[in-house]
């Protein structure tokens, strides 16, 4: 009887020991889960913060893209104005060239281009090359004289000044388009980078969630 009682006491102690171990293990798991939950909640808060930042970058990107659109419209208008004034100049130069006599400036420039191409691509003797260079120099001189004579015409001079102003404005506008487009791209890349960070954190949250014991 005494042995049986001792055995019962021993069994009870063993059961109590196992119960204590189970309780300790449960408490440890709950404590670990608590820490994991805190980490998960912190990461969720980080995702919300990153999403807000991404939202701001998207907003700025869209605003800049709208400015790019408007800047391109102005640039196109300036390019059209430049082409129109170039046509006007060509017409005035042609009219004036006829009055001055001889070939037009455009014809002389075309001839220069052809001769320069010939000089670079066609084999020739030193003497022939020398003669060709002299001919090109003479044509350049004629072009300069023609241009000087054309500038004596007040209408041509005024139109050339207008052309210069429009060209400068168009080039400035083009630079603005490029700068704005670059800024928009930077905002887009920042937004994408933040969203990628959100995806990485979300993967981490999913891993934590699997470890949480409720």
C-alpha positions as CSV (number, residue, x, y, z in Angstrom):
1,X,0.0,0.0,0.0
2,X,2.9,2.3,0.9
3,X,4.6,1.6,-2.4
4,X,1.4,2.4,-4.3
5,X,1.0,5.7,-2.5
6,X,4.6,6.5,-3.2
7,X,4.0,5.7,-6.8
8,X,0.9,7.9,-6.9
9,X,2.9,10.8,-5.3
10,X,5.7,10.3,-7.8
11,X,3.2,10.2,-10.7
12,X,1.5,13.4,-9.4
13,X,4.9,15.1,-9.1
14,X,5.8,14.1,-12.6
15,X,2.4,15.3,-13.9
16,X,2.9,18.6,-12.1
17,X,6.4,18.9,-13.5
18,X,5.0,18.3,-17.0
19,X,2.2,20.8,-16.4
20,X,4.7,23.4,-15.2
21,X,6.9,22.8,-18.2
22,X,3.9,23.1,-20.5
23,X,2.8,26.3,-18.7
24,X,6.3,27.7,-19.0
25,X,6.4,26.8,-22.7
26,X,3.0,28.3,-23.3
27,X,4.1,31.5,-21.5
28,X,7.3,31.7,-23.5
29,X,5.3,31.2,-26.7
30,X,2.8,33.9,-25.7
31,X,5.7,36.2,-24.8
32,X,7.4,35.5,-28.2
33,X,4.1,36.0,-30.0
34,X,3.6,39.3,-28.2
35,X,7.1,40.4,-29.4
36,X,6.3,39.2,-32.9
37,X,2.9,41.0,-32.9
38,X,4.6,44.3,-31.8
39,X,7.2,43.8,-34.6
40,X,4.4,43.1,-37.1
41,X,2.4,46.2,-36.0
42,X,5.5,48.3,-36.3
43,X,6.1,47.0,-39.8
44,X,2.5,47.7,-40.8
45,X,3.0,51.2,-39.5
46,X,6.1,51.5,-41.6
47,X,4.2,50.3,-44.7
48,X,1.6,53.0,-44.1
49,X,4.3,55.6,-43.8
50,X,6.0,54.4,-47.0
51,X,2.7,54.4,-48.8
52,X,2.1,58.0,-47.9
53,X,5.5,58.9,-49.1
54,X,4.9,57.0,-52.4
55,X,1.6,58.8,-52.7
56,X,3.3,62.2,-52.4
57,X,5.9,61.2,-55.0
58,X,3.1,60.1,-57.3
59,X,1.3,63.3,-56.8
60,X,4.4,65.4,-57.6
61,X,5.2,63.2,-60.6
62,X,1.7,63.7,-62.0
63,X,1.9,67.5,-61.4
64,X,5.2,67.7,-63.1
65,X,4.0,65.6,-66.0
66,X,1.2,68.1,-66.5
67,X,3.8,70.8,-66.6
68,X,5.8,68.8,-69.2
69,X,2.6,68.5,-71.3
70,X,2.1,72.3,-71.2
71,X,5.8,73.0,-71.8
72,X,5.8,70.7,-74.9
73,X,2.8,72.5,-76.2
74,X,4.5,75.9,-76.0
75,X,7.7,74.3,-77.5
76,X,5.8,73.0,-80.4
77,X,4.2,76.4,-81.0
78,X,7.6,78.0,-80.9
79,X,9.0,75.4,-83.4
80,X,6.1,76.1,-85.7
81,X,6.7,79.8,-85.5
82,X,10.4,79.2,-86.2
83,X,9.6,77.2,-89.3
84,X,7.3,79.9,-90.5
85,X,9.8,82.6,-90.1
86,X,12.5,80.5,-91.7
87,X,10.2,80.2,-94.8
88,X,9.6,83.9,-94.7
89,X,13.4,84.5,-94.6
90,X,14.0,82.1,-97.5
91,X,11.4,83.9,-99.6
92,X,12.9,87.4,-98.8
93,X,16.4,86.1,-99.5
94,X,15.3,84.6,-102.8
95,X,13.6,87.9,-103.8
96,X,16.7,89.9,-102.8
97,X,19.1,87.5,-104.4
98,X,17.3,87.9,-107.7
99,X,17.6,91.6,-107.4
100,X,21.3,91.3,-106.6
101,X,21.9,88.8,-109.4
102,X,23.9,85.6,-109.5
103,X,23.2,82.4,-107.6
104,X,21.3,82.4,-104.3
105,X,23.0,81.9,-100.9
106,X,21.3,78.5,-100.6
107,X,22.7,77.4,-104.0
108,X,26.2,78.6,-103.0
109,X,26.0,76.7,-99.7
110,X,24.8,73.5,-101.4
111,X,27.8,73.8,-103.8
112,X,30.2,74.2,-100.8
113,X,28.7,71.1,-99.1
114,X,29.1,69.1,-102.3
115,X,32.7,70.2,-102.8
116,X,33.6,69.5,-99.1
117,X,32.1,66.0,-99.5
118,X,34.1,65.4,-102.6
119,X,37.3,66.6,-100.8
120,X,36.7,64.0,-98.0
121,X,35.6,61.0,-100.1
122,X,37.3,61.3,-103.5
123,X,41.0,60.5,-104.1
124,X,42.8,63.4,-105.8
125,X,46.3,64.8,-106.4
126,X,47.7,67.5,-104.2
127,X,47.3,70.0,-107.0
128,X,43.6,69.1,-107.5
129,X,43.0,69.3,-103.8
130,X,44.6,72.7,-103.6
131,X,42.4,74.0,-106.4
132,X,39.3,72.5,-104.7
133,X,40.2,74.2,-101.4
134,X,40.6,77.5,-103.2
135,X,37.3,77.1,-104.9
136,X,35.6,76.4,-101.6
137,X,37.2,79.5,-100.1
138,X,36.0,81.6,-103.0
139,X,32.4,80.3,-102.5
140,X,32.6,81.1,-98.7
141,X,33.7,84.6,-99.7
142,X,30.7,85.0,-102.1
143,X,28.3,83.7,-99.4
144,X,29.7,86.3,-96.9
145,X,29.3,89.1,-99.5
146,X,25.8,88.0,-100.3
147,X,24.8,87.8,-96.6
148,X,26.2,91.2,-96.0
149,X,24.3,92.6,-99.0
150,X,21.1,90.9,-97.7
151,X,21.5,92.5,-94.3
152,X,21.3,95.9,-95.9
153,X,17.6,95.1,-96.5
154,X,15.8,96.4,-93.4
155,X,13.0,93.8,-93.8
156,X,15.5,90.9,-93.9
157,X,17.5,92.3,-91.0
158,X,14.4,92.6,-88.9
159,X,13.1,89.1,-89.8
160,X,16.5,87.6,-89.0
161,X,16.4,89.3,-85.6
162,X,12.9,87.8,-85.0
163,X,14.2,84.4,-86.1
164,X,17.1,84.6,-83.6
165,X,14.7,85.5,-80.7
166,X,12.3,82.7,-81.6
167,X,15.1,80.2,-81.9
168,X,16.5,81.2,-78.4
169,X,13.0,80.9,-76.9
170,X,12.4,77.5,-78.5
171,X,15.8,76.2,-77.3
172,X,15.1,77.5,-73.8
173,X,11.7,75.9,-73.8
174,X,13.2,72.6,-75.0
175,X,15.7,72.7,-72.1
176,X,12.7,73.3,-69.7
177,X,10.9,70.3,-71.1
178,X,13.9,68.1,-70.6
179,X,14.5,69.3,-67.1
180,X,10.8,68.8,-66.1
181,X,10.8,65.3,-67.7
182,X,13.9,64.4,-65.7
183,X,12.3,65.6,-62.5
184,X,9.1,63.6,-63.2
185,X,11.2,60.5,-63.9
186,X,13.0,61.0,-60.6
187,X,9.7,61.2,-58.7
188,X,8.5,58.1,-60.5
189,X,11.6,56.1,-59.5
190,X,11.3,57.2,-55.9
191,X,7.7,56.1,-55.8
192,X,8.6,52.7,-57.4
193,X,11.4,52.3,-54.9
194,X,9.1,52.9,-51.9
195,X,6.5,50.5,-53.2
196,X,9.2,47.8,-53.6
197,X,10.2,48.5,-50.0
198,X,6.5,48.0,-49.0
199,X,6.4,44.6,-50.8
200,X,9.6,43.5,-49.0
201,X,8.2,44.5,-45.7
202,X,4.9,42.8,-46.5
203,X,6.8,39.5,-47.1
204,X,8.5,39.9,-43.7
205,X,5.0,40.5,-42.1
206,X,3.7,37.3,-43.7
207,X,6.7,35.4,-42.2
208,X,6.1,36.9,-38.8
209,X,2.4,36.1,-39.0
210,X,3.1,32.4,-39.5
211,X,5.2,32.4,-36.3
212,X,2.6,34.1,-34.1
213,X,0.8,31.7,-31.8
214,X,-2.6,32.9,-30.5
